[in-house]
Amino acid sequence: MKRRIHFFLICLAAALVLGQRAAADSPFVIENWNTADRLPENTVIALTQSHDGWLWAGTVNGFARFDGNSFTPFNVNNTPGLPDNVVSFLFEDGHHNLWVSTLNGSLSLVANGVLKNVRTGGA
């Protein structure tokens, strides 16, 4: 699974550089995923890979876990505690916790499959 995810990242970078055009003699195949594939939104604004090989993509309509074949979407309608759909940052820490930051300034922690909101000491 990790090999396919790494290949996905390489293809994503190639698509950005080449404007989604590949030369006929290129050894790379560029695949596009979109909302028809259960990606919450066609534009990804946050991206990270977790220790177990999952690729996490943040969008303005939630975030999704990608296993190399399909997306599992998470949003305010199907994820209790997610404060906002606009996911602006994703990060996995050294304890394998996934941190999710949203545009409204909320911070959430996904640990053991449960999303919890984190207070950040603001007013």
Backbone atoms as SQL, in Angstrom:
CREATE TABLE atoms (id INTEGER PRIMARY KEY, chain TEXT, resi INTEGER, resn TEXT, atom TEXT, x REAL, y REAL, z REAL);
INSERT INTO atoms VALUES
  (1, 'A', 1, 'MET', 'N', 0.832, -1.187, 0.000),
  (2, 'A', 1, 'MET', 'CA', 0.000, 0.000, 0.000),
  (3, 'A', 1, 'MET', 'C', 0.877, 1.252, 0.000),
  (4, 'A', 2, 'LYS', 'N', 1.973, 1.253, 0.793),
  (5, 'A', 2, 'LYS', 'CA', 2.821, 2.436, 0.849),
  (6, 'A', 2, 'LYS', 'C', 3.417, 2.759, -0.514),
  (7, 'A', 3, 'ARG', 'N', 3.776, 1.713, -1.261),
  (8, 'A', 3, 'ARG', 'CA', 4.374, 1.934, -2.577),
  (9, 'A', 3, 'ARG', 'C', 3.386, 2.641, -3.502),
  (10, 'A', 4, 'ARG', 'N', 2.111, 2.231, -3.442),
  (11, 'A', 4, 'ARG', 'CA', 1.103, 2.865, -4.295),
  (12, 'A', 4, 'ARG', 'C', 0.852, 4.306, -3.863),
  (13, 'A', 5, 'ILE', 'N', 0.875, 4.564, -2.548),
  (14, 'A', 5, 'ILE', 'CA', 0.681, 5.926, -2.043),
  (15, 'A', 5, 'ILE', 'C', 1.851, 6.801, -2.494),
  (16, 'A', 6, 'HIS', 'N', 3.076, 6.287, -2.387),
  (17, 'A', 6, 'HIS', 'CA', 4.244, 7.064, -2.831),
  (18, 'A', 6, 'HIS', 'C', 4.132, 7.357, -4.328),
  (19, 'A', 7, 'PHE', 'N', 3.690, 6.356, -5.084),
  (20, 'A', 7, 'PHE', 'CA', 3.507, 6.561, -6.516),
  (21, 'A', 7, 'PHE', 'C', 2.455, 7.640, -6.758),
  (22, 'A', 8, 'PHE', 'N', 1.380, 7.634, -5.947),
  (23, 'A', 8, 'PHE', 'CA', 0.346, 8.660, -6.052),
  (24, 'A', 8, 'PHE', 'C', 0.936, 10.042, -5.821),
  (25, 'A', 9, 'LEU', 'N', 1.782, 10.194, -4.803),
  (26, 'A', 9, 'LEU', 'CA', 2.395, 11.491, -4.514),
  (27, 'A', 9, 'LEU', 'C', 3.293, 11.945, -5.659),
  (28, 'A', 10, 'ILE', 'N', 4.035, 11.020, -6.230),
  (29, 'A', 10, 'ILE', 'CA', 4.894, 11.353, -7.368),
  (30, 'A', 10, 'ILE', 'C', 4.035, 11.803, -8.547),
  (31, 'A', 11, 'CYS', 'N', 2.941, 11.084, -8.795),
  (32, 'A', 11, 'CYS', 'CA', 2.049, 11.461, -9.899),
  (33, 'A', 11, 'CYS', 'C', 1.388, 12.800, -9.644),
  (34, 'A', 12, 'LEU', 'N', 1.034, 13.044, -8.388),
  (35, 'A', 12, 'LEU', 'CA', 0.435, 14.334, -8.049),
  (36, 'A', 12, 'LEU', 'C', 1.421, 15.461, -8.331),
  (37, 'A', 13, 'ALA', 'N', 2.666, 15.289, -7.929),
  (38, 'A', 13, 'ALA', 'CA', 3.686, 16.301, -8.197),
  (39, 'A', 13, 'ALA', 'C', 3.903, 16.463, -9.706),
  (40, 'A', 14, 'ALA', 'N', 3.952, 15.357, -10.415),
  (41, 'A', 14, 'ALA', 'CA', 4.139, 15.423, -11.870),
  (42, 'A', 14, 'ALA', 'C', 2.982, 16.148, -12.537),
  (43, 'A', 15, 'ALA', 'N', 1.765, 15.895, -12.057),
  (44, 'A', 15, 'ALA', 'CA', 0.596, 16.559, -12.630),
  (45, 'A', 15, 'ALA', 'C', 0.666, 18.061, -12.414),
  (46, 'A', 16, 'LEU', 'N', 1.135, 18.469, -11.253),
  (47, 'A', 16, 'LEU', 'CA', 1.259, 19.899, -10.991),
  (48, 'A', 16, 'LEU', 'C', 2.316, 20.532, -11.889),
  (49, 'A', 17, 'VAL', 'N', 3.431, 19.847, -12.051),
  (50, 'A', 17, 'VAL', 'CA', 4.527, 20.379, -12.869),
  (51, 'A', 17, 'VAL', 'C', 4.170, 20.363, -14.347),
  (52, 'A', 18, 'LEU', 'N', 3.568, 19.298, -14.786),
  (53, 'A', 18, 'LEU', 'CA', 3.283, 19.141, -16.215),
  (54, 'A', 18, 'LEU', 'C', 1.904, 19.648, -16.612),
  (55, 'A', 19, 'GLY', 'N', 1.177, 20.211, -15.680),
  (56, 'A', 19, 'GLY', 'CA', -0.171, 20.665, -16.009),
  (57, 'A', 19, 'GLY', 'C', -1.071, 19.512, -16.415),
  (58, 'A', 20, 'GLN', 'N', -0.871, 18.360, -15.795),
  (59, 'A', 20, 'GLN', 'CA', -1.626, 17.135, -16.031),
  (60, 'A', 20, 'GLN', 'C', -1.449, 16.594, -17.444),
  (61, 'A', 21, 'ARG', 'N', -0.327, 16.892, -18.039),
  (62, 'A', 21, 'ARG', 'CA', 0.001, 16.313, -19.339),
  (63, 'A', 21, 'ARG', 'C', 1.251, 15.468, -19.184),
  (64, 'A', 22, 'ALA', 'N', 1.232, 14.273, -19.693),
  (65, 'A', 22, 'ALA', 'CA', 2.412, 13.404, -19.657),
  (66, 'A', 22, 'ALA', 'C', 2.848, 13.128, -21.088),
  (67, 'A', 23, 'ALA', 'N', 4.136, 13.096, -21.264),
  (68, 'A', 23, 'ALA', 'CA', 4.667, 12.788, -22.593),
  (69, 'A', 23, 'ALA', 'C', 4.298, 11.352, -22.951),
  (70, 'A', 24, 'ALA', 'N', 4.144, 11.098, -24.240),
  (71, 'A', 24, 'ALA', 'CA', 3.755, 9.771, -24.706),
  (72, 'A', 24, 'ALA', 'C', 4.770, 8.710, -24.298),
  (73, 'A', 25, 'ASP', 'N', 6.028, 9.081, -24.180),
  (74, 'A', 25, 'ASP', 'CA', 7.058, 8.112, -23.820),
  (75, 'A', 25, 'ASP', 'C', 7.351, 8.104, -22.318),
  (76, 'A', 26, 'SER', 'N', 6.533, 8.746, -21.525),
  (77, 'A', 26, 'SER', 'CA', 6.732, 8.813, -20.082),
  (78, 'A', 26, 'SER', 'C', 6.397, 7.477, -19.416),
  (79, 'A', 27, 'PRO', 'N', 7.197, 7.068, -18.434),
  (80, 'A', 27, 'PRO', 'CA', 6.900, 5.825, -17.721),
  (81, 'A', 27, 'PRO', 'C', 5.795, 6.007, -16.659),
  (82, 'A', 28, 'PHE', 'N', 5.319, 7.231, -16.496),
  (83, 'A', 28, 'PHE', 'CA', 4.323, 7.512, -15.466),
  (84, 'A', 28, 'PHE', 'C', 2.924, 7.574, -16.054),
  (85, 'A', 29, 'VAL', 'N', 1.987, 7.134, -15.267),
  (86, 'A', 29, 'VAL', 'CA', 0.576, 7.250, -15.603),
  (87, 'A', 29, 'VAL', 'C', -0.027, 8.222, -14.607),
  (88, 'A', 30, 'ILE', 'N', -0.700, 9.218, -15.113),
  (89, 'A', 30, 'ILE', 'CA', -1.310, 10.207, -14.239),
  (90, 'A', 30, 'ILE', 'C', -2.789, 9.900, -14.105),
  (91, 'A', 31, 'GLU', 'N', -3.210, 9.695, -12.855),
  (92, 'A', 31, 'GLU', 'CA', -4.612, 9.451, -12.566),
  (93, 'A', 31, 'GLU', 'C', -5.158, 10.635, -11.798),
  (94, 'A', 32, 'ASN', 'N', -6.368, 11.020, -12.103),
  (95, 'A', 32, 'ASN', 'CA', -7.048, 12.081, -11.374),
  (96, 'A', 32, 'ASN', 'C', -8.169, 11.468, -10.552),
  (97, 'A', 33, 'TRP', 'N', -8.264, 11.900, -9.321),
  (98, 'A', 33, 'TRP', 'CA', -9.378, 11.507, -8.473),
  (99, 'A', 33, 'TRP', 'C', -10.186, 12.750, -8.191),
  (100, 'A', 34, 'ASN', 'N', -11.494, 12.587, -8.061),
  (101, 'A', 34, 'ASN', 'CA', -12.354, 13.740, -7.806),
  (102, 'A', 34, 'ASN', 'C', -13.556, 13.310, -6.985),
  (103, 'A', 35, 'THR', 'N', -14.561, 14.159, -6.936),
  (104, 'A', 35, 'THR', 'CA', -15.734, 13.878, -6.115),
  (105, 'A', 35, 'THR', 'C', -16.464, 12.605, -6.551),
  (106, 'A', 36, 'ALA', 'N', -16.359, 12.228, -7.799),
  (107, 'A', 36, 'ALA', 'CA', -16.965, 10.978, -8.254),
  (108, 'A', 36, 'ALA', 'C', -16.313, 9.769, -7.595),
  (109, 'A', 37, 'ASP', 'N', -15.080, 9.941, -7.111),
  (110, 'A', 37, 'ASP', 'CA', -14.347, 8.878, -6.419),
  (111, 'A', 37, 'ASP', 'C', -14.473, 8.990, -4.898),
  (112, 'A', 38, 'ARG', 'N', -15.368, 9.845, -4.418),
  (113, 'A', 38, 'ARG', 'CA', -15.649, 10.103, -3.007),
  (114, 'A', 38, 'ARG', 'C', -14.642, 11.043, -2.349),
  (115, 'A', 39, 'LEU', 'N', -13.816, 11.720, -3.140),
  (116, 'A', 39, 'LEU', 'CA', -13.010, 12.808, -2.601),
  (117, 'A', 39, 'LEU', 'C', -13.991, 13.935, -2.281),
  (118, 'A', 40, 'PRO', 'N', -13.936, 14.525, -1.071),
  (119, 'A', 40, 'PRO', 'CA', -14.953, 15.507, -0.689),
  (120, 'A', 40, 'PRO', 'C', -15.038, 16.729, -1.599),
  (121, 'A', 41, 'GLU', 'N', -13.948, 17.096, -2.223),
  (122, 'A', 41, 'GLU', 'CA', -13.889, 18.277, -3.094),
  (123, 'A', 41, 'GLU', 'C', -12.768, 18.034, -4.092),
  (124, 'A', 42, 'ASN', 'N', -12.872, 18.610, -5.267),
  (125, 'A', 42, 'ASN', 'CA', -11.849, 18.383, -6.299),
  (126, 'A', 42, 'ASN', 'C', -10.520, 19.057, -6.012),
  (127, 'A', 43, 'THR', 'N', -10.497, 20.048, -5.133),
  (128, 'A', 43, 'THR', 'CA', -9.257, 20.742, -4.797),
  (129, 'A', 43, 'THR', 'C', -8.799, 20.331, -3.405),
  (130, 'A', 44, 'VAL', 'N', -7.597, 19.797, -3.311),
  (131, 'A', 44, 'VAL', 'CA', -7.017, 19.380, -2.029),
  (132, 'A', 44, 'VAL', 'C', -6.139, 20.513, -1.516),
  (133, 'A', 45, 'ILE', 'N', -6.371, 20.931, -0.251),
  (134, 'A', 45, 'ILE', 'CA', -5.587, 22.033, 0.318),
  (135, 'A', 45, 'ILE', 'C', -4.678, 21.585, 1.457),
  (136, 'A', 46, 'ALA', 'N', -4.813, 20.346, 1.903),
  (137, 'A', 46, 'ALA', 'CA', -3.935, 19.797, 2.945),
  (138, 'A', 46, 'ALA', 'C', -3.697, 18.328, 2.624),
  (139, 'A', 47, 'LEU', 'N', -2.477, 17.866, 2.871),
  (140, 'A', 47, 'LEU', 'CA', -2.135, 16.494, 2.519),
  (141, 'A', 47, 'LEU', 'C', -1.076, 15.976, 3.475),
  (142, 'A', 48, 'THR', 'N', -1.276, 14.770, 3.996),
  (143, 'A', 48, 'THR', 'CA', -0.250, 14.119, 4.810),
  (144, 'A', 48, 'THR', 'C', -0.397, 12.616, 4.668),
  (145, 'A', 49, 'GLN', 'N', 0.688, 11.897, 4.940),
  (146, 'A', 49, 'GLN', 'CA', 0.654, 10.443, 4.941),
  (147, 'A', 49, 'GLN', 'C', 0.943, 9.972, 6.353),
  (148, 'A', 50, 'SER', 'N', 0.103, 9.095, 6.874),
  (149, 'A', 50, 'SER', 'CA', 0.282, 8.579, 8.230),
  (150, 'A', 50, 'SER', 'C', 1.217, 7.368, 8.228),
  (151, 'A', 51, 'HIS', 'N', 1.661, 7.003, 9.410),
  (152, 'A', 51, 'HIS', 'CA', 2.645, 5.925, 9.568),
  (153, 'A', 51, 'HIS', 'C', 2.163, 4.595, 8.993),
  (154, 'A', 52, 'ASP', 'N', 0.854, 4.382, 8.946),
  (155, 'A', 52, 'ASP', 'CA', 0.298, 3.128, 8.457),
  (156, 'A', 52, 'ASP', 'C', 0.042, 3.127, 6.948),
  (157, 'A', 53, 'GLY', 'N', 0.475, 4.193, 6.272),
  (158, 'A', 53, 'GLY', 'CA', 0.391, 4.244, 4.819),
  (159, 'A', 53, 'GLY', 'C', -0.817, 4.969, 4.264),
  (160, 'A', 54, 'TRP', 'N', -1.771, 5.357, 5.113),
  (161, 'A', 54, 'TRP', 'CA', -2.927, 6.094, 4.623),
  (162, 'A', 54, 'TRP', 'C', -2.498, 7.471, 4.146),
  (163, 'A', 55, 'LEU', 'N', -3.122, 7.929, 3.103),
  (164, 'A', 55, 'LEU', 'CA', -2.939, 9.295, 2.639),
  (165, 'A', 55, 'LEU', 'C', -4.186, 10.058, 3.060),
  (166, 'A', 56, 'TRP', 'N', -3.995, 11.190, 3.736),
  (167, 'A', 56, 'TRP', 'CA', -5.101, 12.006, 4.224),
  (168, 'A', 56, 'TRP', 'C', -5.131, 13.296, 3.418),
  (169, 'A', 57, 'ALA', 'N', -6.294, 13.626, 2.869),
  (170, 'A', 57, 'ALA', 'CA', -6.464, 14.816, 2.031),
  (171, 'A', 57, 'ALA', 'C', -7.519, 15.727, 2.650),
  (172, 'A', 58, 'GLY', 'N', -7.160, 16.990, 2.881),
  (173, 'A', 58, 'GLY', 'CA', -8.085, 17.977, 3.422),
  (174, 'A', 58, 'GLY', 'C', -8.613, 18.871, 2.318),
  (175, 'A', 59, 'THR', 'N', -9.911, 19.157, 2.380),
  (176, 'A', 59, 'THR', 'CA', -10.558, 19.992, 1.365),
  (177, 'A', 59, 'THR', 'C', -11.495, 20.985, 2.055),
  (178, 'A', 60, 'VAL', 'N', -12.194, 21.780, 1.279),
  (179, 'A', 60, 'VAL', 'CA', -13.175, 22.712, 1.834),
  (180, 'A', 60, 'VAL', 'C', -14.493, 22.020, 2.188),
  (181, 'A', 61, 'ASN', 'N', -14.600, 20.748, 1.871),
  (182, 'A', 61, 'ASN', 'CA', -15.802, 19.972, 2.206),
  (183, 'A', 61, 'ASN', 'C', -15.482, 18.779, 3.103),
  (184, 'A', 62, 'GLY', 'N', -14.463, 18.906, 3.926),
  (185, 'A', 62, 'GLY', 'CA', -14.083, 17.830, 4.828),
  (186, 'A', 62, 'GLY', 'C', -12.736, 17.242, 4.442),
  (187, 'A', 63, 'PHE', 'N', -12.419, 16.099, 5.034),
  (188, 'A', 63, 'PHE', 'CA', -11.169, 15.432, 4.693),
  (189, 'A', 63, 'PHE', 'C', -11.459, 13.977, 4.366),
  (190, 'A', 64, 'ALA', 'N', -10.474, 13.293, 3.779),
  (191, 'A', 64, 'ALA', 'CA', -10.685, 11.912, 3.356),
  (192, 'A', 64, 'ALA', 'C', -9.417, 11.103, 3.576),
  (193, 'A', 65, 'ARG', 'N', -9.629, 9.824, 3.827),
  (194, 'A', 65, 'ARG', 'CA', -8.526, 8.865, 3.945),
  (195, 'A', 65, 'ARG', 'C', -8.470, 8.083, 2.637),
  (196, 'A', 66, 'PHE', 'N', -7.273, 7.972, 2.072),
  (197, 'A', 66, 'PHE', 'CA', -7.092, 7.276, 0.793),
  (198, 'A', 66, 'PHE', 'C', -6.193, 6.076, 1.022),
  (199, 'A', 67, 'ASP', 'N', -6.635, 4.902, 0.588),
  (200, 'A', 67, 'ASP', 'CA', -5.867, 3.670, 0.794),
  (201, 'A', 67, 'ASP', 'C', -5.107, 3.227, -0.451),
  (202, 'A', 68, 'GLY', 'N', -5.087, 4.053, -1.465),
  (203, 'A', 68, 'GLY', 'CA', -4.444, 3.685, -2.719),
  (204, 'A', 68, 'GLY', 'C', -5.452, 3.274, -3.775),
  (205, 'A', 69, 'ASN', 'N', -6.677, 2.995, -3.341),
  (206, 'A', 69, 'ASN', 'CA', -7.737, 2.602, -4.260),
  (207, 'A', 69, 'ASN', 'C', -8.980, 3.466, -4.137),
  (208, 'A', 70, 'SER', 'N', -9.354, 3.805, -2.905),
  (209, 'A', 70, 'SER', 'CA', -10.595, 4.549, -2.715),
  (210, 'A', 70, 'SER', 'C', -10.488, 5.504, -1.527),
  (211, 'A', 71, 'PHE', 'N', -11.389, 6.471, -1.500),
  (212, 'A', 71, 'PHE', 'CA', -11.436, 7.478, -0.443),
  (213, 'A', 71, 'PHE', 'C', -12.555, 7.148, 0.545),
  (214, 'A', 72, 'THR', 'N', -12.293, 7.441, 1.810),
  (215, 'A', 72, 'THR', 'CA', -13.318, 7.414, 2.852),
  (216, 'A', 72, 'THR', 'C', -13.450, 8.847, 3.345),
  (217, 'A', 73, 'PRO', 'N', -14.584, 9.510, 3.055),
  (218, 'A', 73, 'PRO', 'CA', -14.729, 10.925, 3.416),
  (219, 'A', 73, 'PRO', 'C', -15.192, 11.116, 4.863),
  (220, 'A', 74, 'PHE', 'N', -14.738, 12.229, 5.457),
  (221, 'A', 74, 'PHE', 'CA', -15.143, 12.640, 6.797),
  (222, 'A', 74, 'PHE', 'C', -15.562, 14.108, 6.715),
  (223, 'A', 75, 'ASN', 'N', -16.734, 14.434, 7.261),
  (224, 'A', 75, 'ASN', 'CA', -17.216, 15.807, 7.246),
  (225, 'A', 75, 'ASN', 'C', -18.103, 16.031, 8.464),
  (226, 'A', 76, 'VAL', 'N', -18.663, 17.220, 8.601),
  (227, 'A', 76, 'VAL', 'CA', -19.480, 17.534, 9.779),
  (228, 'A', 76, 'VAL', 'C', -20.743, 16.677, 9.860),
  (229, 'A', 77, 'ASN', 'N', -21.192, 16.121, 8.752),
  (230, 'A', 77, 'ASN', 'CA', -22.396, 15.293, 8.757),
  (231, 'A', 77, 'ASN', 'C', -22.145, 13.861, 9.219),
  (232, 'A', 78, 'ASN', 'N', -20.942, 13.332, 9.007),
  (233, 'A', 78, 'ASN', 'CA', -20.687, 11.936, 9.365),
  (234, 'A', 78, 'ASN', 'C', -19.585, 11.753, 10.411),
  (235, 'A', 79, 'THR', 'N', -19.037, 12.853, 10.915),
  (236, 'A', 79, 'THR', 'CA', -17.948, 12.774, 11.894),
  (237, 'A', 79, 'THR', 'C', -18.297, 13.620, 13.108),
  (238, 'A', 80, 'PRO', 'N', -18.832, 13.005, 14.154),
  (239, 'A', 80, 'PRO', 'CA', -19.187, 13.759, 15.358),
  (240, 'A', 80, 'PRO', 'C', -17.986, 14.520, 15.916),
  (241, 'A', 81, 'GLY', 'N', -18.196, 15.779, 16.213),
  (242, 'A', 81, 'GLY', 'CA', -17.144, 16.605, 16.800),
  (243, 'A', 81, 'GLY', 'C', -16.339, 17.421, 15.810),
  (244, 'A', 82, 'LEU', 'N', -16.400, 17.089, 14.527),
  (245, 'A', 82, 'LEU', 'CA', -15.662, 17.901, 13.550),
  (246, 'A', 82, 'LEU', 'C', -16.333, 19.268, 13.487),
  (247, 'A', 83, 'PRO', 'N', -15.606, 20.342, 13.863),
  (248, 'A', 83, 'PRO', 'CA', -16.235, 21.650, 13.993),
  (249, 'A', 83, 'PRO', 'C', -16.494, 22.388, 12.685),
  (250, 'A', 84, 'ASP', 'N', -15.816, 22.017, 11.610),
  (251, 'A', 84, 'ASP', 'CA', -15.933, 22.762, 10.364),
  (252, 'A', 84, 'ASP', 'C', -15.491, 21.852, 9.225),
  (253, 'A', 85, 'ASN', 'N', -16.058, 22.031, 8.044),
  (254, 'A', 85, 'ASN', 'CA', -15.675, 21.225, 6.888),
  (255, 'A', 85, 'ASN', 'C', -14.392, 21.694, 6.205),
  (256, 'A', 86, 'VAL', 'N', -14.004, 22.947, 6.382),
  (257, 'A', 86, 'VAL', 'CA', -12.834, 23.471, 5.672),
  (258, 'A', 86, 'VAL', 'C', -11.567, 23.052, 6.417),
  (259, 'A', 87, 'VAL', 'N', -10.965, 21.972, 5.967),
  (260, 'A', 87, 'VAL', 'CA', -9.765, 21.425, 6.601),
  (261, 'A', 87, 'VAL', 'C', -8.545, 22.057, 5.939),
  (262, 'A', 88, 'SER', 'N', -7.811, 22.841, 6.727),
  (263, 'A', 88, 'SER', 'CA', -6.694, 23.594, 6.174),
  (264, 'A', 88, 'SER', 'C', -5.330, 22.996, 6.488),
  (265, 'A', 89, 'PHE', 'N', -5.268, 22.051, 7.442),
  (266, 'A', 89, 'PHE', 'CA', -3.980, 21.474, 7.818),
  (267, 'A', 89, 'PHE', 'C', -4.190, 20.083, 8.391),
  (268, 'A', 90, 'LEU', 'N', -3.340, 19.145, 8.007),
  (269, 'A', 90, 'LEU', 'CA', -3.335, 17.785, 8.535),
  (270, 'A', 90, 'LEU', 'C', -1.907, 17.424, 8.918),
  (271, 'A', 91, 'PHE', 'N', -1.750, 16.750, 10.060),
  (272, 'A', 91, 'PHE', 'CA', -0.408, 16.401, 10.534),
  (273, 'A', 91, 'PHE', 'C', -0.500, 15.179, 11.437),
  (274, 'A', 92, 'GLU', 'N', 0.425, 14.247, 11.268),
  (275, 'A', 92, 'GLU', 'CA', 0.524, 13.119, 12.195),
  (276, 'A', 92, 'GLU', 'C', 1.730, 13.324, 13.088),
  (277, 'A', 93, 'ASP', 'N', 1.516, 13.242, 14.409),
  (278, 'A', 93, 'ASP', 'CA', 2.624, 13.435, 15.344),
  (279, 'A', 93, 'ASP', 'C', 3.360, 12.120, 15.610),
  (280, 'A', 94, 'GLY', 'N', 4.368, 12.180, 16.461),
  (281, 'A', 94, 'GLY', 'CA', 5.192, 11.013, 16.763),
  (282, 'A', 94, 'GLY', 'C', 4.471, 9.905, 17.508),
  (283, 'A', 95, 'HIS', 'N', 3.294, 10.191, 18.039),
  (284, 'A', 95, 'HIS', 'CA', 2.496, 9.181, 18.738),
  (285, 'A', 95, 'HIS', 'C', 1.409, 8.614, 17.833),
  (286, 'A', 96, 'HIS', 'N', 1.485, 8.906, 16.538),
  (287, 'A', 96, 'HIS', 'CA', 0.548, 8.426, 15.520),
  (288, 'A', 96, 'HIS', 'C', -0.853, 9.009, 15.671),
  (289, 'A', 97, 'ASN', 'N', -0.940, 10.205, 16.230),
  (290, 'A', 97, 'ASN', 'CA', -2.203, 10.930, 16.298),
  (291, 'A', 97, 'ASN', 'C', -2.311, 11.837, 15.081),
  (292, 'A', 98, 'LEU', 'N', -3.494, 11.907, 14.498),
  (293, 'A', 98, 'LEU', 'CA', -3.727, 12.795, 13.371),
  (294, 'A', 98, 'LEU', 'C', -4.324, 14.093, 13.888),
  (295, 'A', 99, 'TRP', 'N', -3.694, 15.208, 13.565),
  (296, 'A', 99, 'TRP', 'CA', -4.174, 16.536, 13.951),
  (297, 'A', 99, 'TRP', 'C', -4.863, 17.155, 12.747),
  (298, 'A', 100, 'VAL', 'N', -6.042, 17.718, 12.987),
  (299, 'A', 100, 'VAL', 'CA', -6.858, 18.322, 11.932),
  (300, 'A', 100, 'VAL', 'C', -7.148, 19.759, 12.332),
  (301, 'A', 101, 'SER', 'N', -6.730, 20.696, 11.503),
  (302, 'A', 101, 'SER', 'CA', -7.014, 22.110, 11.748),
  (303, 'A', 101, 'SER', 'C', -7.970, 22.591, 10.674),
  (304, 'A', 102, 'THR', 'N', -8.926, 23.418, 11.105),
  (305, 'A', 102, 'THR', 'CA', -9.917, 23.928, 10.160),
  (306, 'A', 102, 'THR', 'C', -9.760, 25.431, 9.991),
  (307, 'A', 103, 'LEU', 'N', -10.365, 25.947, 8.958),
  (308, 'A', 103, 'LEU', 'CA', -10.227, 27.359, 8.618),
  (309, 'A', 103, 'LEU', 'C', -10.745, 28.279, 9.721),
  (310, 'A', 104, 'ASN', 'N', -11.738, 27.833, 10.489),
  (311, 'A', 104, 'ASN', 'CA', -12.269, 28.681, 11.554),
  (312, 'A', 104, 'ASN', 'C', -11.376, 28.689, 12.800),
  (313, 'A', 105, 'GLY', 'N', -10.209, 28.051, 12.720),
  (314, 'A', 105, 'GLY', 'CA', -9.252, 28.074, 13.821),
  (315, 'A', 105, 'GLY', 'C', -9.389, 26.928, 14.800),
  (316, 'A', 106, 'SER', 'N', -10.285, 26.002, 14.546),
  (317, 'A', 106, 'SER', 'CA', -10.459, 24.861, 15.429),
  (318, 'A', 106, 'SER', 'C', -9.365, 23.829, 15.197),
  (319, 'A', 107, 'LEU', 'N', -9.033, 23.125, 16.266),
  (320, 'A', 107, 'LEU', 'CA', -8.033, 22.069, 16.206),
  (321, 'A', 107, 'LEU', 'C', -8.655, 20.804, 16.767),
  (322, 'A', 108, 'SER', 'N', -8.521, 19.709, 16.040),
  (323, 'A', 108, 'SER', 'CA', -9.053, 18.426, 16.477),
  (324, 'A', 108, 'SER', 'C', -7.951, 17.383, 16.424),
  (325, 'A', 109, 'LEU', 'N', -8.110, 16.381, 17.256),
  (326, 'A', 109, 'LEU', 'CA', -7.159, 15.284, 17.356),
  (327, 'A', 109, 'LEU', 'C', -7.891, 13.991, 17.063),
  (328, 'A', 110, 'VAL', 'N', -7.363, 13.204, 16.150),
  (329, 'A', 110, 'VAL', 'CA', -7.923, 11.888, 15.868),
  (330, 'A', 110, 'VAL', 'C', -6.962, 10.877, 16.480),
  (331, 'A', 111, 'ALA', 'N', -7.418, 10.222, 17.542),
  (332, 'A', 111, 'ALA', 'CA', -6.611, 9.215, 18.228),
  (333, 'A', 111, 'ALA', 'C', -7.467, 7.968, 18.409),
  (334, 'A', 112, 'ASN', 'N', -6.934, 6.834, 18.014),
  (335, 'A', 112, 'ASN', 'CA', -7.655, 5.563, 18.120),
  (336, 'A', 112, 'ASN', 'C', -9.013, 5.614, 17.424),
  (337, 'A', 113, 'GLY', 'N', -9.074, 6.324, 16.304),
  (338, 'A', 113, 'GLY', 'CA', -10.286, 6.395, 15.507),
  (339, 'A', 113, 'GLY', 'C', -11.362, 7.330, 16.021),
  (340, 'A', 114, 'VAL', 'N', -11.059, 8.100, 17.075),
  (341, 'A', 114, 'VAL', 'CA', -12.035, 9.022, 17.654),
  (342, 'A', 114, 'VAL', 'C', -11.538, 10.452, 17.490),
  (343, 'A', 115, 'LEU', 'N', -12.408, 11.340, 17.002),
  (344, 'A', 115, 'LEU', 'CA', -12.055, 12.750, 16.831),
  (345, 'A', 115, 'LEU', 'C', -12.474, 13.524, 18.084),
  (346, 'A', 116, 'LYS', 'N', -11.519, 14.274, 18.631),
  (347, 'A', 116, 'LYS', 'CA', -11.782, 15.099, 19.809),
  (348, 'A', 116, 'LYS', 'C', -11.319, 16.515, 19.526),
  (349, 'A', 117, 'ASN', 'N', -12.114, 17.493, 19.928),
  (350, 'A', 117, 'ASN', 'CA', -11.724, 18.893, 19.782),
  (351, 'A', 117, 'ASN', 'C', -10.720, 19.242, 20.872),
  (352, 'A', 118, 'VAL', 'N', -9.776, 20.113, 20.532),
  (353, 'A', 118, 'VAL', 'CA', -8.732, 20.530, 21.448),
  (354, 'A', 118, 'VAL', 'C', -8.855, 22.029, 21.668),
  (355, 'A', 119, 'ARG', 'N', -8.932, 22.432, 22.915),
  (356, 'A', 119, 'ARG', 'CA', -8.955, 23.859, 23.239),
  (357, 'A', 119, 'ARG', 'C', -7.522, 24.373, 23.147),
  (358, 'A', 120, 'THR', 'N', -7.362, 25.529, 22.512),
  (359, 'A', 120, 'THR', 'CA', -6.018, 26.055, 22.269),
  (360, 'A', 120, 'THR', 'C', -5.656, 27.242, 23.152),
  (361, 'A', 121, 'GLY', 'N', -6.415, 27.520, 24.172),
  (362, 'A', 121, 'GLY', 'CA', -6.059, 28.588, 25.118),
  (363, 'A', 121, 'GLY', 'C', -6.418, 29.980, 24.647),
  (364, 'A', 122, 'GLY', 'N', -7.168, 30.106, 23.568),
  (365, 'A', 122, 'GLY', 'CA', -7.604, 31.419, 23.092),
  (366, 'A', 122, 'GLY', 'C', -8.672, 31.985, 24.014),
  (367, 'A', 123, 'ALA', 'N', -9.062, 33.213, 23.762),
  (368, 'A', 123, 'ALA', 'CA', -10.053, 33.874, 24.629),
  (369, 'A', 123, 'ALA', 'C', -11.396, 33.210, 24.566);
